[in-house]
Amino acid sequence: MSPLKEEHFVMLRTALDSEFLPNLPPLLDTTKPPDEKLTKNHSRAFSAFALHNVCGVSKIDAARAVIDDFDDYGVDAIYYHAPTETLF
């Protein structure tokens, strides 16, 4: 798969910033510099974006399903879709 073209990346970043980032749970590690927190939050927002697009869940519910934090080496988000009894 080829990388995103710059104009598509800008559109994605804009959607992440406006539609997902504001609804993410707060990061637990508040000691990181602002640029690291923003990078981490963009990664977390992308998890919500994926849930929203794969599962059809609302943007707010997708953002609330994010459990990712710094250095956790684990699951980024978890969502149970009851109609299909599927855990994402």
C-alpha positions in Angstrom: 0.0 0.0 0.0 1.3 3.4 -0.9 1.5 6.2 1.7 -1.2 8.9 1.7 -0.8 11.8 -0.6 -0.2 15.0 1.3 -3.6 16.5 0.5 -5.3 13.3 1.9 -3.1 13.4 5.0 -4.2 17.0 5.7 -7.8 16.0 5.3 -7.4 13.0 7.7 -5.5 15.1 10.3 -8.2 17.8 10.1 -10.9 15.2 10.7 -9.0 13.6 13.6 -8.4 17.0 15.2 -12.0 18.3 15.0 -14.1 15.1 15.2 -12.2 12.7 17.4 -9.5 14.3 19.5 -11.9 16.4 21.6 -13.8 13.3 22.7 -10.8 11.1 23.7 -10.3 10.2 27.3 -7.4 12.1 28.9 -3.9 10.7 28.8 -2.8 9.3 32.1 0.9 10.4 31.7 0.8 14.1 31.8 4.6 14.5 32.2 5.3 14.2 28.5 6.1 17.4 26.4 3.1 18.9 24.5 4.4 17.7 21.1 4.6 14.1 22.3 1.1 14.3 23.7 -0.2 15.7 20.5 1.4 12.9 18.5 0.1 10.3 20.9 -3.4 11.8 20.7 -3.3 11.7 16.9 -2.5 8.0 17.1 -5.4 7.5 19.6 -7.8 9.5 17.4 -6.9 7.3 14.4 -8.0 4.3 16.5 -11.3 6.0 17.0 -11.5 6.9 13.3 -11.0 3.2 12.5 -13.7 2.1 14.9 -16.1 4.6 13.5 -15.5 3.5 9.9 -15.4 -0.2 10.5 -18.2 -0.6 13.0 -20.4 2.4 12.1 -20.3 3.5 15.8 -20.7 7.3 16.4 -17.6 9.4 16.5 -18.1 10.1 20.2 -18.6 6.5 21.2 -15.6 5.5 19.0 -13.4 8.1 20.8 -14.7 6.9 24.2 -13.6 3.3 23.3 -10.0 4.4 23.1 -7.9 3.0 26.0 -4.4 3.6 24.6 -1.7 5.5 26.6 2.0 6.0 26.5 4.2 2.9 26.7 1.4 0.5 27.4 2.3 -2.0 24.6 -1.3 -3.1 24.5 -4.7 -2.7 23.0 -5.5 0.8 21.6 -9.3 0.6 21.7 -12.0 -1.9 22.5 -15.6 -1.9 21.3 -18.3 -4.5 21.6 -20.8 -4.4 18.8 -23.9 -6.1 20.3 -25.9 -6.7 17.1 -23.2 -8.9 15.7 -21.8 -10.0 19.0 -18.3 -8.9 17.8 -15.5 -7.5 19.9 -13.3 -5.0 18.1 
